[in-house]
Amino acid sequence: MPVYDLHCHSTASDGVLSPRELVRRAAAQGVDYLALTDHDELSGLIDARATASEHGMELVAGVEVSITWRNSTVHIVGLRVDPDHALLACGLQQNRAGRSLRAERMAEELARLGIAGALEGAYAFASNKALIGRTHFARFLVERGVVKDVKTVFKKYLVKGKPGYVNHEWASLQDAVTWIHAAGGQAVLAHPGRYHFGRERMRDLLREFKELGGDAIEVVTGSHTADQVPIYADLAVEFDFLASVGSDFHAPGEGGRELGRLTPLPLRCRPVWEAW
């Protein structure tokens, strides 16, 4: 069976490998179909596609769009998008514009905790300065020795309710679905188990996503435990969503899954690639 990995990141957003390095690593792991889904950014796709061609791999043009839904940040992956589509490019530019301001506010919050130099430290980890994000702050805090690893940083400082978190208004759910569909892509709810919504809140999100034309949800992902996979497989079937898989790979050894090292989709799911 072909190996699919439909969610990963490069230095074009908050990954540590360049698009070319990322594709070469995926090829070494036996991936046949790889989607590069950088946050609100498409610039890595040209190099990724060229390298994928060299390795006989299919590069799926993707993006991960940050949205705000009921005061929470949620991510929508776009698969098989046209990276040259004007509406998608304009929408992503709007989303990127707010990142630098949020970064300044995050640094101020961390300074109040006695952690100085966070803004400069985070930018040092950002190859694409326009895509400064929480992961860059997390890597700085690990380097500074504040915590032991990136996963712990998020738990203690960078998620909602923690002292380094800064709320930000991203695009709407409708915006993301509209942009992705206009560019000919499929809209996929990324790592639903990561949001820690209650049962009814999650069902409200899935219901609204479906009504807006959402196509799929990630069932197998680096963010899901083995126990969560059947839960989201059942929800995919119940709401008639296609099912996607993705490691959400950012960096070697940074937690999550290695590229391509994912468990199979449950047989009751219809894979997102079934009509490709």
N, C-alpha and C positions, 0 to 999 in steps of 0.2 A: 504494500500500500504506500502511496506517496506520503511524505512527511510534510505537514503544514505547520507553519508558525506565523500567525497573522497579527502579531503585536510585539514590536520591539523598538528600541530607541538608539539613536546615534548622537554624535557630537553636534548635529544640527539642532538638537534640543538639549536633553539632559543625560544622554548616554556618554560613555567615556571612549568608545571606539568610533573612528571615522566611518562614514557609510561604506567605504571600500573594505575596511578592516572587519566591520560587522558582517558583511556578506561573506567574506572569506571564512570567518569563524562559523557562520551558519552552514556553509558548504562542507566544512570539515566535520560538522555534526550530522551530516546526511540530510539536511533540509532540502526539499524539492521546491516548495512554494514558500516564499518569505515576504511578509508585508512589513515595510518600514513605515512606522506610524509615529513620527516625531510630533511633539506637542505643538499644535498651532503652526506648523512649519512644513514646507514641502521641498526646501532647497537641497536636501540630501538625496533626493530620488534620482537625479541624473547620474551621479557617481555610482550609486547603488545598482542601478539598472545595468550600467556598463560592466560592472564587476560580475553581476549575476549572469550576464550573457557569457562571460569568459568561463564560468563554472557550470554552464548548462542548467542553471537554476532559473525558475520563473520568479521575477520580482513583481510583487503586487504593490501598486502605488497606493499608499495609505497616509492617514493623518489621524491624530488624536485631538479632538476639539474639547477644550475646557468649557463647561457650561455651569450656570447656577440654576438649581432647581429647589424651590422651597428653602432658600437660604443655605443650601448645601452645594458643595462643588462635586460635580459628576462629570465623567468623561465619556464622550461618544467617539468611537472609532469610525472612520470612513475607509472603506475598502474599494479598490478598483476605481478610484477617482481620476478625473482628468486634472492633472496638476496645473494646467494652463487656463483653467476655467476662471473667468473674471470674477464671478460672484463668490466663489470659494476663496480665491486669493484675497479679495477685499475683506471678506468676513474674518479671515485669519489675521489679517493686518490689524483690524480693530481689536481683536483679542490680544495680540502681542503688545499693543500700545500701552496696556495697563500694567504690564509686568514690572517695569522699572520702578513705578510708584509703589507698588506692593512691596518690592524688595527693600526700598528705603524704610517703609513702615515696619517691616519684619526686623530689620537691623536695629531700629529704635527700640522695639520691644525686647530684643535680646540684650541691648545695652542696659536697659533697666534691670536686667537680671545679673548685670556685672560681666557680660560677655561683650567685650569691645572688639571693634574691627571686623564685625560680621559682614558688612556690605562689601568691603574690599576683598575679604576672604572668600565670599561666595562668588564674586565676579572672577576671581582667579581660577575657579573651576569651570567657568562657563565659556566654552569655545565660541558660542553664538551669544553675544552679550544681550541681544534683544529677547532671548528666551530664558533669561534668568528666572530660576524657580526654586522651589523648596528643596529639591534634591541637591542643588549646589550649596545651599546653606547647610544641609545635613552633612555633606562631605567636609565642609569647613569645620564643623563642630567635632567631627571624628578626628580630623587632623589636629585640631587644637587640644584634643584629649578630654573634651567635656563628657563624651559618652564613648562607648566601645565600638558601635557600628551604626550604620545608617538606619536600620530598622528601629533601633532604640531611640535615635534622635526623633523620629516621627512620633513615636509613642509618648515621649516626654515633653516635646517642645512644639511640633509643627502640625498637629492636627487640631481640629476644632475643640475648644475648651482648654487647650494647653497654652502656656504663657508666651510662646513665640509665634502663635498662629495669628494671621491677619485675614479677616474676611475680605472678599473681593467679589465684585459683580462681573461675572463673565457673560458670554452670550447666553441666550435662552435655549431651551431644548428644541423649540420650534426652529430657531435660527440654525442650529447645527444640522438638523435633519434636512432643512431646506437647502442649505449650502451643499451638503453631500449629495443629495439627489440631483440638484442642478448640475453638478459635475459628473453625473452618471454613475455615482457610487452607491454602495450599500451602507446604511447606517446601523452601527452595532453598539449596543450598550456594553461598555468595558467593565470588566471585573466587578459585577454587581455585589458580590459578597464582601467587597472591601468597604462598602459604605456604612455597614453596621446599622442599616435601617431595620426597624421592626417589620413584622410580617405584613401588616396592612399598609405601611408606608411604601414598602417595596412593591406591593401589588398596585398601589396607586401610580407609582413611577412607570411600571410596566404597562399599565392600562393607558396612561397618557402617551407613552412612547408609541404604543401600537396605534392609537388613534391618529397620531401625527404621521404615521407611515413608517415607523421604525422597522427594520428588516430582521435583526438578529440580536442575540445576546451572547456574551462570552460564557461558555459553560465550563470549559477546561482552561484554566489560566494559572499563572504563577502565584496569583493572590488567593486562590481557592484551596482549601484543605480537601482531603479525600472525602470528608463527610459532606462538604458543600456541593461537590459535583453533582450528585443525584438530585439535590434540592433544585438546582438551577436547570438541570435537564428536565425535571418535571414541569418547572415554570415555562420553559421554552415550548414544551409540548402543549401545555394548557393554553398559552397565549398565542400559539401558532407562530412562534418565532423560529427562524433558522438558528443554528448553533455554531459558534465560532470557537477557535482555540488559539491561544497565544501565550508565550512565556512572559511577556512584559519585561524582557531582558533589558537591563541598563548597563551592567558592568560585570566582569568576571568576579565571582566571589562576593557579590554585594547582596546576596539574598535572592529569593525568588527562584526561578528555574533557569537552567541552561537552555540556550537556543535549541529548539526542536525536541527537547526531552520532556514530552508531555504524554499523559495517559490518553488512550483513545476516547473519542466521544462515545457516550452510551448509545447503544444501537437504536434506541427509541427516538433519538434526535435526528433531524434533517440537517446535514452540514451546510454551512453558508456557501460552500463552493459547489453545491450540487448542480447548479445551472450555469457554471462558468464554461 
